[in-house]
Amino acid sequence: MPRSDGYTSFVNSGLGRRLASSLGLPQPVPLRRYSPGAPLVEGPVLVGGHDDTPAVGALRDGLAAAGAELVDTVPDGARLGGVVVDLTAARTPADLESLRATLGPALKRLGRCARVVVVGRHPEGAATVAQRAARRALEGITRSVGKELRAGATANLVLVTEGSEAAALGTVTFLLSGRSAYVDGQVFRVGEGEAAAPADAERPLAGKVAVVTGAARGIGADIARTLHRDGATVVCVDVPAAGASLATVANAVGGTALQLDVTAADAGARILEHARTRHGGLDVVVHNAGITRDKLLANTDADRWDSVVRVNLLSILAMNETLLAKDGVREGGRVVLVSSIAGIAGNRGQANYAASKAGVIGLVDGYADDRALRRRGITVNAVAPGFIETEMTARIPLGTREVGRRLNSLAQGGLPVDVAEAIAFFAGDAQAAVSGNVVRVCGHSLLGA
């Protein structure tokens, strides 16, 4: 748990637990986060769903190989570590009863920090209006369940294309694992394609070269550390003024440091040249660099507006002209952008920042529809952090900070590593069929959708 979150520490003590219970106060628990060698999930995983459950059938062997103990009924006296409910065969809203019948009783038997994963089909591909309604209903159910769960449990929805059920293995595995600790109430879309399982599950990015902008501190530094932990060679990029911190991060992850301003006209070319000459090429690009210049829009001048849009949005467009060119990122490359919940829900005094981060979501939509990128096997996704415990949030006044922490289903702030884990997930070869996603890392915040 965050060291600065004294409330969470208190309510997990004997006295604090009793006091919070008697007063009806939020009772966040320490979240189950990933550590090398830890089991995929703590406790058996119940699988079930509607009709012949084609997704469960395609995923069973892979989940078992990843270490999940799959059960078709709840064992006596056992607490479930997870539930996977397959509604891919649903044809009408009446079929949603199968979800209720499987999931409803199981919710009473979930262990601490358990995982609920619902698997369905893309509504857009439905054959009838009734089928589309049934598929769309899964999002409402999953988001609602996520708000009902307690003790660090999460619920997420995975939508798969018919015939590509096996390609969802990496996504379902991620959502069952401790890597997804602060991902709750989200929808993941898996398209057509085959996904390659990593040769080493503990180092799924082995042999990859990744660049992370804004890597000198905060979330960017954790992204660099997490990609390195997963086997990647990391190029750490930040402005010259952060050179000392940047070198420290690069040395810690055994990578290289590149000092540059992402708004420079040659930033993309310099990144690509560095990756090629020092490491032989480039496979993963993480656009994390960003700034804020907060003011009410009525008081925002042109300089304050332009600086945020240039760094947070226009720089990505400019760099990607080089990085996504035919001689840029290698085939099968991964591009991950960092948006923000502000780009989804807006935020008072942050019109410029919200514009830039909503624009990032537009970039994801556009790149994901790019047929040339898809032919090269390049995927583009984004994460949108909510309240994350950083130096910046530590400077927020106490009352405002506490509200930010508690206004989510997990009743606590996330950690930079939670954002990094989601980015590392998108960076893997197992996500070859996952593109065009914008996933909030926000603990199922009550702000936004």
NUBALO-237070 format. One record per atom (N, C-alpha, C): residue in one letter; x, z, y. Coordinates in steps of 0.001 Angstrom, whole numbers, plus 500000, padded with zeros to 6 digits. Atoms other than C-alpha are relative to their C-alpha. Layout:
N
AXZY ...
! end
This chain:
449
M500852500000498810 M500000500000500000 M500886500000501238 P499196500001498782 P501179499520503596 P500422501409500384 R499537498671499615 R503321502434504722 R499270500520501232 S500639499590498765 S501535502431508062 S498526500330499827 D501417499751500233 D498102502752506493 D499820501408499447 G500109498612500424 G497909506533506401 G498652500347499427 Y501339499710500499 Y494166506474505789 Y499903499709498500 T500049500349501419 T494535504679502445 T500764501013499167 S499244498967500721 S497188507165501387 S499197501288499892 F500745498741499979 F494973510081502396 F498831499982499017 V501199500011500858 V491821508961500564 V500344499819498524 N499594500037501398 N493832508524497378 N500672501302499576 S499581498646500375 S494890512174497470 S498769500773499555 G501130499219500508 G492743514857495881 G499017500399501079 L500863499565498913 L491399516315499111 L499354498814500699 G500520501170499300 G491026512940500789 G498917499295499204 R500998500659500841 R489123511490497843 R498675500749500048 R501235499202499956 R486623514349497864 R499332499891501361 L500556500065498655 L486206514215501637 L499365498637500263 A500537501342499783 A485730510433501744 A498714499797499216 S501198500140500820 S483203510621498917 S498817500741500606 S501093499195499443 S481153513380500563 S499494499437501317 L500388500541498698 L481133511613503956 L499606498525499937 G500344501407500127 G480521508119502590 G500969499068500694 L498986500812499329 L483773506774504036 L500586498963499050 P499346500988500868 P485586503673502733 P501092500655499159 Q498998499428500902 Q487795504448499741 Q500870498895499397 P499110501034500523 P490405501696499436 P500995500577498997 V499023499563500998 V492737501909496451 V501243499129500118 P498807500854500046 P496327500684496092 P499731498777499126 L500309501223500727 L496035497060495002 L501034499705498918 R499100500425501083 R497514495674491803 R500689498712500436 R499229501166499585 R500254493322492960 R500992499616498904 Y499125500550501037 Y502559491153490895 Y501394500606500041 S498586499688500143 S505913492311489637 S500479499316498727 P499502500723501172 P508097490350487202 P499912500846498737 G500131499314501277 G507377491276483616 G498693500746499813 A501275499295500114 A503998492864484368 A499006499138499231 P501005500791500720 P501042491836482177 P499144499201500971 L500857500831499163 L498790489086483510 L498841500793500560 V501180499240499605 V495813491421483626 V499962501274499179 E500004498705500671 E495254495064482734 E498649500228499327 G501231499843500749 G492618495195480010 G499500498664499492 P500528501239500553 P490663492637477984 P499218499201501036 V500715500907499100 V489079489626479686 V498780499459499261 L501240500499500590 L485446488898478863 L499787498552500424 V500296501403499695 V484633485169478625 V498605499668499495 G501352500399500384 G481191483639478503 G499453499029501020 G500594500909499040 G478732481509480408 G498810499276499441 H501192500760500364 H476144478794479949 H500309498894499009 D499968501087500977 D475613476485476990 D501341499983499263 D498786500093500820 D478846475219475384 D501269500369500755 T498875499524499172 T481130476543478189 T501259499136499845 P498846500897500188 P483486473524478303 P501277500464500688 A498799499539499301 A485839475107480843 A500682501111499224 V499418498925500806 V486325478262478776 V500679499426498770 G499398500622501183 G486971476075475752 G501345499378500301 A498745500654499635 A489689474164477612 A501065500988500440 L499063499029499440 L491269477311479033 L500431501079499017 R499748498868500910 R491232479674476053 R501457500103499561 D498642499942500543 D494582478766474535 D501023500321501095 G499059499764498913 G496369478701477892 G499947501428500508 L500127498620499542 L494979482071478968 L500586500964498984 A499435499143501041 A495893483612475633 A501521499933500004 A498548500150499956 A499396482181475894 A500599500733501201 A499529499295498806 A499674483748479368 A499907501511499846 G500039498566500272 G498958487142477841 G498641500643500119 A501331499422499869 A495209487586478337 A499392500250498624 E500741499687501226 E493275489329475559 E498541499612500248 L501342500516499750 L490048487306475483 L499008500591499013 V501054499426500839 V486856488902474165 V498679499362500395 D501319500577499761 D483301487599473826 D498940501057500243 T500886498872499701 T481678491026474069 T500867501142500518 V499248498877499440 V482683494200475874 V500330500997498897 P499634499040501046 P484662496418473471 P499490501400500344 D500480498632499785 D483268499921473020 D501102500851500631 G499079499060499377 G484913502414475316 G501101499380500829 A498922500668499272 A487123499793476999 A499563499632501420 R500216500496498658 R487425498902480650 R500544498577500081 L499589501392499926 L487591495187481342 L501027499787501109 G499042500391498977 G490580493773483167 G499516498791500786 G500510501179499312 G488657490630484055 G498809499406499276 V501124500749500561 V485668488381483464 V500136498556500465 V500032501424499667 V485645484572483341 V498656499457499538 V501343500499500304 V482148483067483521 V499954498500500274 D499988501455499925 D481751479334482867 D498579499456500193 L501299500619499711 L478762477638484519 L500140498499500220 T499787501426499795 T480152474110484396 T498921499158499329 A501049500748500685 A477314473074482052 A498624500224500617 A501299499721499381 A474558474302484387 A499373498715500546 R500701501202499550 R471939471639485141 R498894500298501008 T501098499620499138 T469277473560487058 T500185501453500436 P499870498597499586 P469000476818489020 P499537500992498933 A500428499092501066 A467235478309485999 A501171500400499103 D498842499714500846 D470584478128484164 D500891501112500570 L499217498919499399 L472042480667486591 L499747501336499323 E500277498779500757 E470428483333484403 E501141500306499037 S498872499783500911 S473345482823482025 S501130500750500694 L498979499278499252 L475697484014484760 L499604501465500142 R500451498619499840 R473605487090485453 R500111500764498693 A500005499320501291 A473294487894481749 A501410500347499537 T498611499730500389 T477068487661481232 T500664500978500951 L499233499255499012 L478365489113484464 L499377501339500359 G500657498778499564 G475757491730485358 G500425501236499221 P499584498821500782 P476423494157482475 P501513500250500061 A498540499847500002 A480176493468482628 A500494500709501249 L499553499379498757 L480421494640486241 L500050501518499889 K500014498549500178 K479639498161485096 K501176500488499162 R498903499623500895 R482642498088482777 R501358499529500519 L498730500472499445 L485327496777485127 L500957501154500242 G498963499037499684 G488603498634485422 G500447499855501443 R499467500052498638 R490515499270488634 R500736498683500214 C499357501264499618 C491670496084490386 C499733498883498986 A500389501048500941 A489817493937487862 A499750498689500736 R500191501321499428 R489221490227488411 R498750499342499392 V501141500808500424 V486019488174488260 V500267498571500452 V499799501416499689 V486431484389488095 V498802499221499467 V501113500875500374 V483417482072488085 V500508498568500060 V499569501396500057 V484046478456487051 V498769499105500029 G501124500924499881 G481683475685488113 G500475498595500307 R499700501390499645 R481515472036489126 R499851499789501502 H500155500376498610 H481837470387492522 H498551499587500251 P501389500383499724 P478327470196494018 P499839498525500331 E500118501395499577 E479044466738495445 E499876499031498834 G500055500893501152 G479302465280491945 G498765500160499146 A501199499738500797 A475886466464490762 A499177498734499796 A500825501161500334 A473555463966489069 A498601500109500579 T501348499793499490 T470336465497490397 T500028501028501130 V500120499012498936 V469158467566493336 V500014501414499413 A500042498683500635 A468434470479490985 A501384500446499564 Q498648499653500437 Q471939470354489572 Q500892500337501184 R499197499699498818 R473466470260493022 R499657501390500539 A500406498672499539 A471444473334493999 A500623501086499131 A499427499011500918 A472648475189490899 A501492500162500244 R498553499928499770 R476271474319491583 R500321500679501326 R499758499403498688 R476044475274495237 R499691501493499989 A500385498585500067 A474402478582494320 A501147500892499545 L498898499186500528 L477586479721492581 L500845500604501114 E499210499460498894 E479339480153495912 E499338501244500579 G500707498838499476 G476658482494497217 G500080501194499063 I499917498917500984 I476697484499493990 I501379500639500028 T498637499477500091 T480476484825493894 T500372500791501247 R499679499277498776 R480829485826497534 R499257501335500052 S500771498752500003 S478071488418497104 S500593501010499031 V499391499106500981 V479645489859493972 V501289500587500556 G498763499500499413 G482955490120495815 G499759501153500955 K500314498915499074 K481253492353498377 K499393501215499305 E500542498876500760 E479701494523495671 E501073500766499241 L498980499381500836 L482905495243493775 L500715501124500728 R499280498859499456 R484891498421494286 R501344500140499273 A498738499637500659 A488257499911493323 A500964498831499892 G498997501054499961 G490311496868494323 G499680498763499196 A500376501177500781 A488406494361492167 A499654498842500929 T500273501196499212 T487959490779493399 T499161499017499200 A500787501060500637 A485676487816492683 A500272498689500723 N499718501307499413 N486502484134493254 N499373498902499147 L500656501139500648 L485046480737492369 L500978498838499879 V499171501176500236 V486883477767490849 V499082498834499645 L500799501192500252 L485233474335491018 L500895498926499391 V499168500957500722 V486529471747488552 V499256498685499807 T500535501327500286 T486014468037488024 T499842499840498495 E500231500195501436 E484542467027484671 E501167499233499385 G498860500601500666 G487364466180482291 G501326500588500420 S498755499396499508 S489932468165484278 S499987501518499861 E500114498544500150 E489007471631483062 E501342500657499715 A498709499407500351 A492457472248481600 A500918500107501213 A499163499968498805 A494015471504485007 A499733501231500852 A500330498784499255 A492334474667486300 A500725501225499469 L499340498844500604 L494516476897484109 L500860500748501007 G499136499327499033 G497045477607486874 G499210500786501027 T500828499320499007 T494287478523489323 T499357501245499405 V500655498849500632 V492412480800486916 V501027501078499680 T498948499030500300 T495659482440485839 T500430500742501267 F499646499372498724 F496617483074489469 F498952501023500405 L501068499105499556 L493237484655490190 L499851501225499100 L500020498835500884 L493465486949487158 L501198500914500239 S498731499276499906 S496976488043488046 S500070500878501241 G499742499179498833 G498384490530490525 G500441499197501200 R499595500845498875 R499535487603492678 R498858499800500995 S501172500275499159 S495991487274494047 S499374501275500548 A500525498682499654 A495633490915495122 A499067499997501206 Y500761499951498753 Y494237490152498604 Y499150498735500193 V500838501203499976 V492381486923497735 V498664500355499361 D501300499529500468 D488678487696497412 D498897499175500658 G501126500736499468 G485429485773497825 G500329498574500398 Q499544501334499624 Q487206482403497949 Q499582498939498991 V500341501146500834 V486458478948496572 V501235499118499857 F498878500884500305 F489225476925494898 F499451498720499376 R500444501293500519 R488705473222494246 R501131499336499218 V499049500688500870 V490493471530491352 V499475498589499765 G500424501386500140 G490345467734491336 G500477499380498709 E499552500716501186 E491321465085488851 E501518500065499889 G498559499994500209 G494749465126487315 G500411500954498914 E499432499133501014 E496950466797484780 E501004500938500641 A499088498994499448 A498899469947485470 A501041500367498960 A498908499650500910 A502279470725483938 A500250501492500048 A499679498574500066 A502828474274482770 A501493500178500252 P498572499792499735 P506145475687484054 P500743500372498727 A499185499664501165 A508954475954481529 A500237501500499924 D499775498560499921 D509491479546482688 D498928500594500901 A501112499447499226 A506378481435483779 A500467500958501080 E499473499075499001 E508524483949485665 E500700499279501146 R499300500778498967 R510294481184487624 R499384498596500069 P500703501281500021 P507709478414488095 P500526498969500988 L499463500932499014 L509612476870491024 L501471499685499758 A498594500273500323 A512983476589489294 A500291498519500188 G499591501375499760 G514786473440490401 G499394499383501240 K500639500531498800 K512650473002493528 K500785500403501246 V499418499700498688 V513969472828497078 V498850500130500985 A501109499719499090 A511645474382499637 A500516500300501394 V499691499652498620 V511739474603503421 V498865500849500546 V500973499102499386 V509997477417505290 V500315500107501481 T499789499829498565 T509603477280509061 T499515501387500422 G500341498649499556 G509365480526511012 G500408501050498997 A499586499176501137 A511359482215508247 A500791501236500374 A499084498924499611 A513329484747510281 A499414501390499827 R500596498658500064 R510834487595510050 R498562499909499516 G501425499911500295 G507370488767509065 G499575499219498771 I500560500747501122 I505271486549506843 I500970498919499533 G499067501055500384 G507844483745506937 G501124500496499117 A498926499431500827 A510582485983505548 A499497500318498602 D500555499705501324 D508301487103502728 D499718498728499219 I500178501280500691 I507451483489501936 I501319499548499400 A498683500400500502 A511164482715501620 A500398500845498792 R499622499125501107 R511723485745499387 R499177499703498744 T500867500239501157 T508751484932497153 T500314498660499335 L499619501289500574 L509684481276496707 L501322500113499257 H498719499773500679 H513234482370495847 H499791500761498696 R500296499243501220 R511914484931493358 R499454499095498910 D500600500907500972 D509981482125491700 D500910498834499643 G499006500962500468 G513134480023491345 G500407498927500969 A499683501076499066 A513210477771494421 A501279500278500788 T498935499930499001 T516219477061496612 T499329499831501358 V500778499949498766 V515019477854500127 V500856499672501226 V499438500284498680 V515944476313503473 V499174500780501010 C500691499131499052 C515062478903506105 C500187499448501414 V499976500634498687 V514168477441509510 V499392500933501038 D500574499267498872 D513655479217512845 D500778499629501257 V499382500346498716 V514588478994516516 V501380500646500108 P498653499433499839 P518216479617517583 P499996501452500455 A500040498616499514 A517196482853519326 A499833501001498869 A500176499117501157 A516331484272515899 A501106499789498975 G498939500384500918 G519627483122514399 G500510501114499114 A499464498894500787 A520887486537513284 A499027500407498893 S501010499637501001 S517640487467511533 S499838498898498969 L500136501137500905 L517407483992510048 L501121499981498975 A498858499979500916 A520895484233508561 A499857501117498972 T500195498881500923 T520038487609507052 T499031499628498893 V500994500408501005 V516962486199505304 V500593498945499068 A499430501073500818 A518778483062504136 A501035500539499014 N498997499416500895 N521653485099502702 N499343500821498897 A500681499153500985 A519246487475500961 A499385499181498881 V500654500815501024 V517550484598499126 V500943498939499430 G499036500964500521 G520715482637498426 G499726498583500454 G500315501326499479 G519471479748500559 G500878499653501177 T499264500394498816 T520616478105503764 T499113500155501227 A500710499824498742 A519664478638507402 A500156498749500854 L499980501137499086 L518760475861509829 L499319500429501293 Q500537499604498704 Q518345476780513471 Q499488498770500746 L500569501075499194 L515981474467515308 L498632500393500528 D501327499839499415 D512884474363517484 D499100498962499349 V500853500942500729 V510039472818515478 V499342498987500924 T500595500968499081 T508779471095518631 T500988498921500427 A499014501013499650 A512010469107518993 A499624498664499363 A500382501329500473 A511540465363518564 A500631499661498655 D499298500326501248 D514047465228515719 D499900501110498955 A500072498849500916 A512936468418513919 A499783499557498551 G500245500458501366 G511540466614510863 G501213499328499396 A498812500701500491 A514602464396510547 A501124500972499684 R498932499024500244 R516974467365510816 R499709500828498748 I500360499245501205 I515070469315508160 I500265499170498754 L499815500858501167 L515090466378505761 L501474499746499732 E498568500239500163 E518774465633506368 E500702501232499442 H499407498759500498 H519712469280505825 H499683500194498518 A500394499797501396 A517738469487502574 A500713499019499076 R499333501015500826 R519292466275501286 R501484500260499862 T498547499864500055 T522894466908502205 T500431501308499355 R499612498700500553 R522936470583501195 R499439500253498620 H500677499636501256 H520543470611498251 H499489498817499193 G500338501169500793 G519890467039497122 G498616499430500206 G501341500525499772 G516327466582498338 G499051501104500423 L501006499048499534 L513096468283499299 L498725499858499173 D501196500001500845 D510090469279497166 D498814500737500614 V501066499138499481 V508109471936499048 V500216500210501487 V499946499754498561 V507326472191502761 V498941501038500350 V500925498963499555 V505770475354504190 V500061500058501525 H500092499961498537 H504650474999507813 H499426501355500409 N500406498643499671 N504556478657508820 N500222500355501465 A499660499644498618 A506033478685512353 A498757499979500884 G501152499947499103 G503503479727514965 G500194501058501071 I499931499039498905 I503041481584518246 I498597500299500503 T501233499686499290 T500269483266520218 T500317500185501476 R499925499768498553 R499719483298523973 R498575500328500448 D501403499631499880 D496480485222524296 D499549500199501449 K500697499798498726 K494186485079527323 K498565499506499811 L501330500583499959 L490483484578527900 L500124498562500495 L499870501410499660 L489914480845528215 L499909499779501510 A500146500152498551 A488844481248531847 A501299500291500743 N498731499625499374 N492311482670532574 N501206499312499371 T498914500693500699 T494342480332530366 T500452498787500797 D499491501157499266 D496585477942532286 D500516498946499025 A499578501122500837 A497905474619531017 A501238500329499175 D498777499675500734 D501321475987530040 D499711500896498800 R500338499087501075 R499843478794527976 R499257499260498883 W500742500786500987 W497497476361526255 W500937499060499233 D499157501030500605 D500059473632525635 D501049500580499062 S498925499446500829 S502763475912524225 S499477500349498610 V500561499632501299 V500482477191521448 V499636498763499191 V500402501210500724 V499073473784520542 V501221499209499547 R498792500749500380 R502545472200520534 R500698500613498803 V499296499342501106 V504115474790518236 V499145500024498731 N500829499726501169 N501178475475515931 N499390498764499363 L500733501155500525 L499717471997515530 L500746498680500187 L499357501289499752 L501460469064517206 L501348499886499306 S498692500058500675 S504836470007515719 S499844499620498532 I500224500329501418 I503396469772512213 I499738498508499851 L500265501443500035 L502020466303512886 L501285499200500160 A498776500746499722 A505338465154514300 A500992500108498839 M499063499827501115 M507486466636511517 M499537499255498757 N500508500634501219 N505214465273508812 N500120498479500024 E499758501440499959 E505681461723510067 E501290499649499265 T498737500205500719 T509204462047508694 T499944500586498595 L499947499301501286 L508717464571505893 L499096499368498953 L500928500603500957 L505776462721504308 L500141498487499894 A499726501428500146 A507211459240504717 A500475499712498575 K499655500370501375 K508088457308501557 K501355500549499568 D498671499491500347 D511698458493501730 D500153501467500390 G499958498595499634 G510770462078502619 G499892500916498789 V500226499082501120 V509424464728500261 V499913499209498701 R499975500709501273 R509981463768496654 R498613499928499359 E501271500121500715 E507165462645494358 E499641501330499343 G500439498719500527 G505063465555493176 G500250501144500956 G499704498964499021 G505854467410496383 G498779500823500374 R501056499085499587 R503858470273497809 R500171500324501478 V500004499632498589 V502937470859501448 V498960501096500178 V500905498876499768 V501412474197502424 V500064500377501467 L500089499658498593 L500239474982505939 L499412501398500145 V500550498674499719 V499487478378507433 V499010499879501143 S501054499967498998 S496174478487509269 S499755501464500352 S500341498625499670 S494369481702510241 S498493500156499929 I501432499737499953 I490989483334509962 I499449499729501396 A500431500326498633 A490888482798513738 A499580498543500110 G500377501401500003 G490656479083513027 G498670499749499325 I501284500109500684 I487517479725510973 I498912500727500777 A501003499165499341 A485733482512512836 A500166500061501506 G499715499835498583 G487339482276516283 G500420501427500295 N499579498659499616 N488712485265518150 N500034500087501519 R500065499837498551 R488139486568521658 R501401499991500608 G498711500080499335 G491013485687523951 G501014499133499281 Q499075500834500766 Q492511483267521436 Q499468498582499811 A500544501349500131 A490812479948522122 A501090498987499676 N498904500930500275 N494173478161522160 N500506500158498568 Y499518499735501356 Y495334479824518939 Y498970499536498966 A501045500405500927 A491972479276517207 A499900498481499919 A500016501464500003 A492017475626518266 A501119499449499130 S498862500498500769 S495478475141516780 S499824500260498503 K500141499668501412 K494627476896513515 K498813499300499349 A501077500846500515 A491312475072513117 A500502498568499846 G499394501318500122 G493274471897513770 G500841499864498747 V499228500006501249 V495560472835510876 V499081499706498817 I500957500272501072 I492487472840508629 I499619498520499992 G500257501439499913 G491715469357509919 G501131499176499418 L498858500697500596 L495219468273508954 L499907500009498476 V500120499905501460 V494654469520505415 V498962499014499493 D501055500928500417 D491409467561505158 D500506498555500049 G499521501367499844 G493079464423506444 G501067499618498995 Y498931500294500945 Y496208464604504324 Y499487499948498557 A500517499978501374 A494239465453501180 A499254498719499661 D500706501267500222 D492248462223501646 D500933498790500036 D499030501092499882 D495416460155502048 D500342499470498605 R499793500567501342 R495512457865499017 R501481499785499683 A498574500228500233 A499196457077499477 A500684501287499550 L499427498723500418 L500098460767499232 L499559500366498600 R500493499660501340 R497905461225496169 R500706499155498940 R499294500839500970 R499564458257494438 R501401500526499730 R498663499422500179 R502892459999494985 R499938501413499419 G500162498678500603 G501462463217493536 G500221501138500969 I499773498970498988 I501827465113496821 I498680500685500341 T501191499236499654 T499300467887497434 T500203500708501341 V499966499313498712 V498420469509500754 V498895501048500018 N500945498892499965 N496747472906501034 N500385500949501127 A499705499022498949 A496559475801503482 A499513501381499595 V500472498624500106 V496246479564503522 V499599500453501402 A500473499479498720 A494365481382506277 A500012501519499930 P499913498537500074 P495544484990506602 P498958500680500881 G500841499127499200 G493223487708507818 G500858501093500617 F499219498883499444 F494438491179508833 F501150500315499045 I498787499779500799 I497997491382507517 I500880501006500738 E499169498943499415 E500246494399508111 E501374499430500382 T498741500532499487 T503042493022510294 T500405500794501237 E499578499359498755 E505030494116513347 E498981499756501104 M500971500328498964 M502420492366515469 M498745500878499875 T501205499184500156 T499424494200513982 T500309501479500192 A499631498596499782 A501344497488514163 A499940500375501474 R500062499732498555 R501291497123517970 R498570500011500533 I501401499971499573 I497493496836518072 I499578501460500171 P500471498620499840 P495796500003519427 P499357500532498727 L500397499404501270 L494940502431516636 L498551499703499628 G501404500203500313 G491153502145516894 G499711498571499581 T500196501416500330 T491186498348516893 T500659499658498681 R499274500262501245 R493748498318514102 R499225500503498793 E500767499454501124 E491616500545511885 E498759499168499703 V501158500875500204 V488547498367512430 V500429498728499266 G499501501203500651 G490590495300511480 G500317500212498536 R499646499701501384 R491806496955508327 R498772500167499109 R501128499616500861 R488410498137507095 R498919498946499870 L501090500977500025 L486231495103507840 L500227498913498956 N499909500925501125 N486775493512504457 N499624500736498731 S500503499395501228 S485657494114500908 S500987500946499342 L498985499125500579 L488949495779499953 L500333501165500920 A499897498888499041 A488806498065503039 A501433500356500354 Q498604499767499631 Q492498497654503841 Q500634498702500465 G499261501179499598 G494971495304505442 G500814499444498844 G499128500608500995 G496950492850503377 G501455500142500391 L498564499991499740 L500729492585503144 L500506498571500126 P499441501353499916 P502903489597504069 P500203499351498631 V499786500571501324 V503669489165500375 V498715499418499426 D501254500559500490 D499965488519499730 D499831498559500463 V500025501369499494 V500160485433501935 V501030499161499261 A498923500718500687 A503441484450500315 A499624499642498574 E500401500274501381 E501963484697496818 E499057498799499936 A500928501130499991 A499168482285497702 A500743498692500277 I499208501192499702 I501687479845499159 I500826499591498784 A499223500309501209 A503896480095496065 A499106499403498916 F500959500572500951 F500808479389493946 F499788498520500289 F500237501396499653 F500079476167495836 F501238499144499785 A498749500752500098 A503749475175495541 A500359499584498585 G499598500228501385 G503835475064491737 G499529498680499413 D500391501216500705 D503678472050489427 D498648500145499302 A501268499784500696 A500692473629487668 A498805499695500889 Q501098500284499062 Q498637472886490807 Q499972498531500403 A499970501435499698 A499019469101490606 A498624499453500350 A501368500471499735 A495220468713490730 A499322500796501110 V500562499139498961 V494736471200493581 V500478499511501361 S499630500496498678 S494695469611497033 S498781500060500907 G501087499935499042 G492633469938500204 G499343501356500101 N500564498659499956 N492036473674499781 N500469500754501236 V499646499029498956 V491977476197502629 V499499501351499510 V500353498726500627 V492033479660501076 V500352501143500935 R499754498825499161 R491656482813503124 R500662501103499185 V499361498819500581 V493999485673502266 V499625501144500915 C500587499102499005 C491852488284503932 C499233501160499378 G500744498913500624 G490425490696501361 G498500499830500093 H501427500305499828 H487013488991501790 H499491500608501303 S500337499490498678 S486820489694505494 S498539499750500345 L501369500172499542 L483407490178507049 L499910499013501151 L499955500994498936 L484528487751509784 L500184498629499402 G499852501347500504 G484092484072509117 G499273499803498695 A500725500356501227 A482808482324506003 A500846500253498775 
! end
